[in-house]
């Protein structure tokens, strides 16, 4: 690529392309504030050690992503995203030239080893490739592939990149993918405002003023190509038509760059050929349509979600106009009455839907697996019963699914949204220890137990009796010991570590609530449940087949 453009001119060319990329991400249809800032530019005239670039896009991208992960700026800070520009005619699946223009990991942005793309230099159209591949890195997928958006001309994330009368924009699906990604913890690297390096002189002219139509044709179709002169001059602002000796006029359906001469004292602006000096069509800022009716509730009980939506289509933004401010959807909880006590947990229902679907050739019974990272709480992880493996069966749970067993927060469109004890989305209202919303513990009755004793017999020893209706139950070993926590009913039915059997750590649902049992080799045992319980429970300590020098245990609950 350095050889193609010349060492003295390649920097200006790259900065011109990145200015175009910045303009695409500034287009109002993207719906978010994205600033593209070049913090470093590395020209590789020879491949450094550890970096292998060839026609094979997948292999080259993997090599580049690994190589760039070790790069650190002069200020000691890492870049947010690395873009490889190459003169190789790349192919996604073989080490030979083909029609691939770029390659990128989906949702890799901000990841040390996946925030990277590879892009083939095809002239100024390279800007559209970079925007498209960076869109993938932001979590966007192609329009029309697993989403309701059409594979329309002019959409940057369309599988085939072609302009719509010379204009490119982002689809509603791309907006939603980006919005979802920016709301995740992974996007944290994008919050700071990077400092632009002062060592590069950015072009102060439009791309088409620097590189005329003939030059743009040469980059697209070869050194002998030039602008087609067969009566299509003004149309180049919508599609650049070029001519090679022995060929008909041809186009890649991308417009001539902004500022390209399209006639006598005329230039291209926003896909139109206008008088030189004019800015082209005036920006049209988007306006919202009316709100739709409320959707159906996502659940019949237990707290579902419904929504209203509107569209930025009255009018839609055009010619660089701003996207409508505010949200396109509003949500609220619905059907918050508790489900029947014997009904299956909502997340468990979703896992059970896969019981009759072969998984890698076999049928399994699935139950929820919730020991996942915080950012994965709204994905549907399920564990095969009687097996030690789990799998993400879906990228997001159904709306209204609790983020975790012990919280009011619910998942909406794959994102954990806060819910207060007043059942309002976004509310910060919390219950006190005995379950009074916005309470101050003044109505609570506390039940406490402290066990400090030394025993030699293998027995179950009672610590505290917890009445029905108890909340905020917490049992904690004060120090490491070789005993085990146990829980039973008044009728001697053991729910945890009973009958001389020791249960593994995990979540246990009984007595109307879910208990989280924690035990590791280097930490004291802990048992927690939010309540309320629907029966009286007895907390015990079990001494099984071992000599215990001292057990120190505290337990507390409120009603």
C-alpha positions in Angstrom: 0.0 0.0 0.0 2.9 2.4 0.8 4.4 1.4 -2.6 1.0 2.1 -4.4 0.5 5.6 -3.0 4.1 6.6 -2.4 5.8 7.1 1.0 5.3 10.9 0.8 1.6 10.8 -0.1 0.3 7.7 1.7 -0.2 9.6 5.0 -2.4 12.2 3.3 -4.4 9.5 1.6 -5.0 7.6 4.8 -6.0 10.7 6.8 -8.4 11.6 3.9 -10.0 8.2 4.1 -10.3 8.4 7.9 -11.9 11.8 7.6 -14.5 10.1 5.4 -14.9 7.3 8.0 -15.4 9.9 10.7 -18.2 11.6 8.6 -20.0 8.2 8.2 -20.0 7.7 11.9 -21.2 11.3 12.4 -24.2 10.7 10.2 -27.4 11.3 12.1 -28.9 7.9 11.2 -26.4 6.1 13.5 -28.3 7.4 16.6 -25.2 7.6 18.9 -22.3 10.0 19.4 -19.3 8.3 17.9 -16.0 10.2 17.4 -13.3 8.7 15.3 -9.8 9.9 16.4 -6.5 8.7 14.9 -4.1 8.4 17.8 -1.3 6.6 15.9 -0.4 5.8 12.4 2.2 3.0 11.7 3.5 2.5 8.2 4.8 -1.0 7.6 7.1 -1.2 4.6 8.3 -4.6 5.8 6.4 -7.1 8.0 7.7 -6.9 11.6 8.3 -10.1 13.6 5.2 -11.9 14.6 3.0 -10.4 11.9 2.0 -12.3 8.8 -0.1 -10.6 6.2 -1.2 -12.3 2.9 -4.3 -12.9 0.8 -6.0 -15.1 3.5 -8.1 -12.5 5.4 -8.9 -14.8 8.4 -5.3 -15.8 9.0 -4.0 -12.3 8.4 -6.6 -10.8 10.8 -5.8 -13.3 13.5 -2.1 -12.5 13.1 -2.7 -8.7 13.2 -5.1 -8.9 16.2 -2.4 -10.8 18.1 0.4 -8.4 17.0 -1.6 -5.2 17.8 -2.5 -6.4 21.3 1.1 -5.6 22.4 1.1 -2.1 21.1 1.1 0.8 23.6 1.2 4.5 22.8 3.9 6.9 23.9 1.7 8.0 26.8 1.4 4.4 28.0 -2.2 4.1 27.0 -3.7 1.5 24.6 -5.7 2.3 21.6 -9.4 1.4 21.6 -9.4 -0.1 18.1 -6.8 -1.1 15.5 -7.4 -0.9 11.8 -5.2 -2.8 9.3 -5.2 -1.3 5.8 -3.6 -3.6 3.2 -2.9 -3.6 -0.5 -3.4 -7.4 -0.7 -6.4 -8.6 -2.6 -7.8 -10.5 0.4 -10.1 -13.5 0.6 -12.0 -14.7 3.7 -11.3 -18.4 3.2 -8.2 -18.9 1.1 -4.7 -17.5 0.4 -5.7 -16.3 -3.1 -7.4 -13.1 -4.3 -11.2 -13.0 -4.3 -14.0 -10.5 -3.7 -13.6 -10.1 0.0 -13.0 -6.4 1.0 -12.8 -6.7 4.8 -13.0 -9.0 7.8 -13.7 -8.3 11.5 -14.7 -10.1 14.8 -18.3 -9.4 15.8 -18.6 -7.4 19.0 -14.8 -7.3 19.5 -14.6 -3.5 20.2 -12.5 -2.8 23.4 -11.3 -6.4 23.6 -7.5 -6.6 23.8 -7.3 -9.4 21.2 -10.5 -8.8 19.1 -10.8 -5.0 18.7 -9.3 -5.1 15.2 -10.2 -5.3 11.5 -8.6 -5.9 8.2 -9.5 -3.8 5.2 -8.5 -4.0 1.5 -7.4 -0.7 -0.1 -9.6 -0.1 -3.1 -9.3 3.6 -3.3 -11.5 6.1 -1.4 -14.2 3.4 -1.2 -12.0 2.0 1.5 -13.8 4.4 3.9 -17.0 2.5 3.4 -15.2 -0.8 4.0 -13.7 0.5 7.3 -17.0 1.8 8.5 -18.7 -1.5 7.6 -16.0 -3.7 9.3 -15.9 -1.4 12.4 -19.7 -1.7 12.5 -19.2 -5.5 12.9 -16.7 -4.8 15.7 -19.4 -2.7 17.4 -21.7 -5.8 17.3 -23.6 -5.0 14.1 -24.5 -7.8 11.8 -25.6 -7.5 8.1 -29.0 -6.0 7.5 -31.5 -8.8 6.6 -29.5 -11.5 8.4 -31.4 -12.4 11.5 -33.0 -9.0 11.8 -36.0 -7.3 10.1 -34.0 -4.7 8.1 -34.0 -5.0 4.4 -30.7 -5.5 2.4 -31.3 -2.0 1.0 -29.0 0.0 -1.1 -27.2 2.8 0.8 -27.2 0.9 4.1 -23.6 0.7 5.4 -24.2 -2.7 7.0 -25.9 -4.2 3.9 -24.1 -7.4 2.7 -23.3 -5.7 -0.6 -22.1 -2.2 -0.2 -23.7 0.1 -2.8 -24.9 3.7 -2.4 -28.5 4.9 -2.5 -28.3 7.9 -4.9 -24.8 8.6 -3.7 -25.7 8.6 0.0 -24.9 6.0 2.7 -26.6 5.7 6.1 -27.2 3.3 9.0 -30.3 1.2 9.3 -32.5 1.0 12.3 -31.1 -2.5 13.1 -27.5 -1.1 13.0 -28.7 1.6 15.5 -30.1 -0.9 17.8 -27.0 -3.2 17.7 -24.8 -0.2 18.5 -27.0 1.1 21.3 -27.0 -2.4 22.8 -23.2 -2.7 22.6 -22.6 0.8 24.1 -24.8 -0.1 27.1 -22.5 -3.0 28.1 -19.5 -2.9 30.4 -17.3 -4.0 27.5 -17.8 -0.6 25.9 -16.0 1.1 28.8 -12.9 1.9 26.8 -14.8 4.3 24.6 -15.9 6.6 27.4 -12.6 8.6 27.7 -11.8 11.4 25.1 -8.6 10.5 23.3 -6.1 13.2 22.5 -5.5 13.7 18.8 -1.9 13.4 17.8 -0.3 16.6 16.6 2.2 15.0 14.3 -0.1 14.7 11.3 -1.4 17.4 9.1 -5.0 16.7 8.2 -6.2 17.6 4.7 -8.3 20.8 4.7 -9.9 20.0 1.3 -12.7 17.6 0.4 -11.5 14.1 -0.8 -12.7 14.8 -4.4 -10.7 18.1 -4.5 -7.5 16.2 -3.6 -8.2 13.1 -5.8 -10.1 13.8 -9.1 -12.4 11.4 -10.8 -9.7 9.9 -13.0 -7.6 9.1 -9.9 -10.6 7.5 -8.2 -11.2 5.3 -11.3 -7.6 4.2 -11.4 -7.8 3.0 -7.8 -10.9 1.1 -8.5 -10.2 -0.5 -11.9 -6.5 -0.2 -12.6 -3.9 2.2 -13.8 -5.4 2.5 -17.3 -8.9 3.4 -16.1 -10.3 6.9 -16.3 -13.6 8.7 -15.9 -16.3 7.5 -18.4 -17.2 10.4 -20.6 -20.3 8.9 -22.4 -22.9 11.3 -21.1 -22.9 10.2 -17.4 -20.9 13.1 -16.0 -23.5 14.4 -13.6 -24.4 10.9 -12.5 -21.0 10.3 -10.9 -22.2 11.9 -7.7 -24.5 8.9 -7.4 -22.3 6.2 -9.0 -18.8 6.7 -10.3 -18.6 5.3 -13.9 -15.2 4.5 -15.2 -13.8 3.3 -18.6 -10.9 1.0 -19.5 -9.6 0.4 -23.0 -11.4 -2.6 -24.5 -14.2 -2.4 -21.9 -17.5 -0.7 -21.5 -18.1 1.9 -18.9 -18.4 0.2 -15.5 -19.1 1.0 -11.9 -18.9 -0.4 -8.4 -22.1 1.5 -7.5 -20.3 3.8 -5.1 -20.4 7.6 -5.6 -17.6 9.9 -6.5 -16.0 11.4 -3.4 -17.3 14.6 -1.9 -15.9 17.6 -3.8 -15.3 15.7 -7.1 -15.8 17.9 -10.2 -19.0 16.8 -11.9 -19.3 19.4 -14.6 -18.3 23.0 -15.5 -18.1 24.8 -12.2 -20.0 22.0 -10.5 -19.0 19.5 -7.8 -20.5 16.6 -5.9 -22.1 17.3 -2.5 -24.3 14.8 -0.7 -24.9 12.7 -3.8 -25.9 15.6 -5.9 -24.1 17.7 -8.5 -24.4 21.3 -7.5 -22.7 24.6 -8.3 -19.1 24.9 -7.1 -19.0 26.3 -3.6 -22.6 25.3 -2.7 -23.0 22.8 0.0 -25.6 20.8 -1.8 -29.0 19.9 -0.2 -29.7 21.4 3.2 -29.6 18.9 6.1 -33.0 17.6 7.1 -33.1 16.8 10.8 -35.2 13.8 11.9 -38.5 14.1 13.7 -40.3 11.3 15.7 -43.5 9.6 14.6 -46.3 9.2 17.1 -45.9 6.5 19.8 -47.4 3.1 19.0 -49.9 1.3 21.2 -48.5 -0.7 24.1 -47.2 -4.2 23.1 -48.4 -7.4 24.7 -46.9 -8.2 28.1 -43.9 -10.6 27.8 -45.2 -12.6 30.8 -48.6 -13.6 32.2 -47.3 -13.3 35.8 -44.2 -12.6 37.8 -43.4 -9.3 36.2 -43.3 -9.1 32.4 -42.4 -6.2 30.1 -44.3 -4.2 27.5 -43.2 -1.3 25.3 -44.2 1.5 23.1 -42.1 2.5 20.1 -41.7 5.3 17.7 -39.7 5.9 14.5 -37.4 8.7 13.4 -39.3 8.9 10.1 -41.4 12.1 10.3 -39.2 13.0 8.4 -36.1 10.8 8.6 -32.7 12.5 8.7 -31.2 13.2 5.3 -28.1 14.9 3.9 -26.2 14.8 7.2 -29.2 15.9 9.3 -29.3 14.9 13.0 -31.1 11.8 14.2 -34.0 12.3 16.5 -33.0 12.8 20.2 -34.3 10.5 22.9 -35.3 6.8 22.9 -37.2 5.0 20.2 -38.8 2.7 22.8 -40.1 3.1 26.3 -40.7 0.1 28.6 -42.8 -0.6 31.7 -43.5 -3.6 33.9 -46.7 -5.5 33.6 -48.5 -8.5 35.2 -46.4 -8.2 38.3 -48.6 -10.5 40.4 -46.6 -13.5 41.6 -46.9 -16.7 39.6 -48.4 -19.9 41.1 -46.1 -21.4 43.7 -45.7 -24.6 41.7 -45.1 -22.9 38.4 -41.7 -23.3 36.7 -39.2 -20.5 37.1 -39.3 -18.2 34.0 -35.6 -18.8 33.1 -36.1 -22.6 33.7 -39.0 -22.5 31.2 -36.7 -21.1 28.6 -34.1 -23.7 29.2 -36.7 -26.5 29.1 -37.7 -25.3 25.6 -34.5 -27.0 24.4 -35.2 -30.4 26.0 -36.6 -31.7 22.7 -34.0 -30.1 20.5 -30.9 -32.2 19.7 -27.7 -30.7 21.0 -24.7 -31.9 19.1 -26.6 -35.0 18.2 -28.1 -35.8 21.7 -31.1 -34.9 23.7 -30.6 -33.5 27.2 -32.8 -32.0 29.9 -31.7 -28.4 30.6 -31.9 -26.3 33.7 -30.7 -22.7 34.2 -27.0 -22.0 34.9 -26.5 -18.7 36.7 -22.8 -18.8 37.8 -21.8 -16.5 35.0 -20.0 -13.1 34.7 -22.2 -10.1 35.5 -22.2 -8.9 31.8 -23.7 -12.4 30.8 -26.6 -12.4 33.2 -29.1 -11.7 30.4 -27.9 -14.5 28.2 -29.6 -17.9 28.4 -27.1 -20.2 29.9 -28.4 -23.7 30.6 -26.7 -26.8 32.2 -27.5 -30.3 31.1 -28.9 -32.3 34.0 -26.6 -35.0 35.3 -23.7 -33.6 33.2 -21.0 -31.1 34.1 -21.3 -28.8 31.1 -23.3 -25.7 30.3 -23.9 -23.7 27.2 -25.3 -20.3 26.1 -28.5 -21.5 24.3 -29.5 -17.9 23.4 -27.7 -14.6 23.2 -30.5 -13.1 25.3 -33.3 -14.3 27.6 -36.9 -13.2 27.1 -37.9 -9.7 28.3 -38.9 -9.7 32.0 -36.5 -12.5 33.0 -34.9 -11.6 36.4 -31.2 -10.8 36.0 -30.4 -13.0 39.0 -32.4 -14.9 41.7 -31.9 -12.3 44.5 -32.7 -9.0 42.7 -35.6 -7.1 41.3 -33.7 -6.1 38.1 -34.9 -7.6 34.9 -33.5 -8.3 31.4 -34.8 -6.2 28.5 -33.5 -6.8 25.1 -30.5 -8.6 26.5 -29.6 -5.8 29.0 -30.0 -5.9 32.8 -32.2 -2.9 33.7 -32.7 -1.7 37.3 -36.1 -2.2 39.0 -37.0 -0.8 42.4 -39.0 -2.4 45.0 -41.9 -0.2 43.8 -41.9 -2.2 40.6 -40.8 0.8 38.5 -38.1 0.5 35.8 -35.1 2.7 36.6 -36.3 3.2 40.2 -33.7 3.2 43.0 -36.3 2.3 45.7 -35.1 -0.5 48.0 -36.8 -2.6 50.6 -35.5 -2.7 54.2 -34.4 -5.9 55.9 -37.9 -7.1 56.6 -39.3 -6.4 53.1 -40.9 -2.9 53.5 -40.4 -0.9 50.4 -38.6 2.3 51.2 -38.7 1.2 54.9 -36.2 2.0 57.7 -36.2 -1.4 59.6 -38.4 0.1 62.3 -41.0 -2.6 61.8 -38.5 -5.5 61.7 -38.2 -8.3 64.2 -34.7 -9.8 64.2 -33.9 -13.5 64.8 -30.3 -14.2 65.6 -28.2 -17.2 66.6 -24.6 -17.6 67.6 -23.0 -21.0 67.8 -19.6 -21.3 69.6 -19.0 -24.9 70.7 -16.7 -27.9 70.6 -18.0 -31.3 69.8 -16.6 -34.8 69.1 -19.9 -36.6 68.1 -21.0 -36.9 64.5 -24.3 -35.1 64.9 -26.5 -32.2 63.6 -26.5 -29.3 66.1 -29.2 -26.6 66.0 -28.1 -22.9 65.7 -31.3 -20.9 65.2 -35.0 -21.4 64.3 -36.2 -19.1 61.5 -40.0 -18.5 61.4 -42.1 -18.5 58.2 -42.1 -15.1 56.6 -38.4 -14.5 57.3 -36.3 -12.3 55.0 -32.7 -11.2 54.6 -31.5 -14.6 55.9 -27.7 -14.8 56.3 -25.7 -17.6 57.9 -21.9 -17.1 58.1 -19.1 -19.1 59.5 -16.8 -16.8 61.5 -13.8 -18.9 60.7 -12.8 -21.9 58.6 -13.8 -25.3 60.1 -14.5 -28.8 59.0 -18.2 -28.6 59.7 -21.1 -28.1 57.2 -24.2 -26.0 57.2 -27.5 -27.8 57.1 -31.1 -26.6 56.8 -34.3 -28.6 57.7 -38.0 -28.1 58.3 -39.7 -28.7 61.7 -40.8 -32.1 60.3 -37.2 -33.2 60.0 -37.1 -32.8 56.2 -33.6 -31.8 55.1 -33.2 -29.3 52.3 -29.5 -28.9 52.5 -26.8 -31.3 53.6 -29.1 -33.8 55.3 -29.1 -37.6 55.8 -25.3 -37.6 56.2 -25.0 -36.4 52.6 -23.0 -33.2 51.8 -24.4 -30.9 49.1 -22.2 -29.0 46.7 -22.3 -25.2 46.7 -25.0 -23.7 44.5 -28.5 -22.3 44.5 -31.2 -24.3 46.3 -34.9 -23.4 46.0 -37.1 -24.4 48.9 -39.5 -22.9 51.5 -40.6 -20.3 49.0 -37.2 -18.7 48.3 -33.8 -19.4 46.8 -30.8 -20.0 49.0 -27.3 -19.3 47.7 -24.9 -21.8 49.4 -21.2 -20.8 49.2 -18.4 -23.1 50.2 -14.7 -23.2 49.1 -11.6 -24.8 50.5 -10.2 -21.4 51.7 -13.2 -19.4 52.8 -15.8 -19.9 55.5 -19.2 -21.2 54.5 -22.0 -18.7 53.8 -25.8 -19.2 53.2 -28.0 -16.3 52.0 -31.6 -16.0 50.9 -33.7 -12.9 50.3 -37.0 -14.5 51.5 -39.7 -14.5 52.4 -39.9 -18.1 53.5 -43.2 -19.9 53.6 -42.4 -22.3 56.5 -40.3 -22.5 59.6 -36.7 -23.6 59.1 -34.0 -24.8 61.4 -30.4 -23.9 60.7 -28.0 -26.6 61.9 -24.3 -27.3 61.8 -23.4 -30.9 60.9 -20.3 -32.6 62.2 -19.7 -35.7 60.0 -17.0 -38.3 60.4 -14.4 -35.9 61.8 -13.1 -34.4 65.0 -14.0 -30.7 65.1 -12.0 -28.5 67.5 -14.3 -25.5 67.4 -17.2 -24.3 65.3 -18.0 -20.5 65.2 -21.2 -19.6 63.4 -23.6 -16.7 63.3 -27.1 -16.6 61.8 -29.6 -13.7 61.3 -33.0 -13.3 59.8 -35.8 -10.7 60.0 -39.6 -10.7 59.8 
